[in-house]
Amino acid sequence: MKYAVTGAGPDLEVEVLDPPAGPGRLRVRVHGREYDVGWSPALGSTHWWLEWDGRRQMVAIEPEGDGLGVTLAIDHLDLRVAPASPLPRKRREQGGILQTVEVRAPMPGLLVTVEVRPGQAVGAGATVAVIEAMKMQMELRAPAAGTVREVRATGGREVSAGEVIAVLVPDGGGR
């Protein structure tokens, strides 16, 4: 999964690679270079130990406005992190008619709850599921009004970046 990181110097594209490097570890690519990054809780829900290239550093990450406040050593950065690629993924029939839309996890984390069930009608923007990563929760929302065709994940378990949580048939699709 690729993320755009903006707000602290030059914009970066950060790619979290699959599969993870192991429990509590991610494989991350920045500027074409791959890193094995470890993280573990340090203090409370906002302070974490990060490990990369033989270094270990405490980092504080807290929501600030519509971004993140990140403090690394004595440097404080105001960052915005957003998926760099479109997140719902669409599938099309051969004739070009929209058939389904997949709601995917934008990052690895704990799938806290799945709020929909097969056959349920949902409005555009309705909460489909809630995911938690680094002690912050994010609602995954329906990108269009429609009907839930499948639910492929259950709450209370870890999911990987890009994993399909639910499949929707948009209103007027799937015929």
C-alpha angles and dihedrals in degrees: 000000000000124000131192112222115195138168106059112075119303117011114257134206109213119190121199105207128215130260103041118240090244140294109335091005135101133192107227131183120206122171090350094304120115121221132189102221124191127195134185135167116272110170125000119313099313106050121074138174112234121195126193136145091004092306127118120197136167115236129188116211121186134161112256117182107307093338142047130272108218122187116190113179103314096335119099118198130187104213138178117209119191136159108271094207128054112273113209105066115212128210121204133201118235091263091057095251112142108249108171143356120213119215105210135188106258092208140005113278148108115309098221099185142347108220099192138063132202113283094023118134113229133189124227107278095020115145110259098174144341121235127190124207125167089357093300121113124217128188116227107215135201108257091208140014113267147100128301108245098178140003108207101177138050130217121257098045138095118261130194127232110280095017112148111245100176140355119221132194106215118227106278093018136103097049 
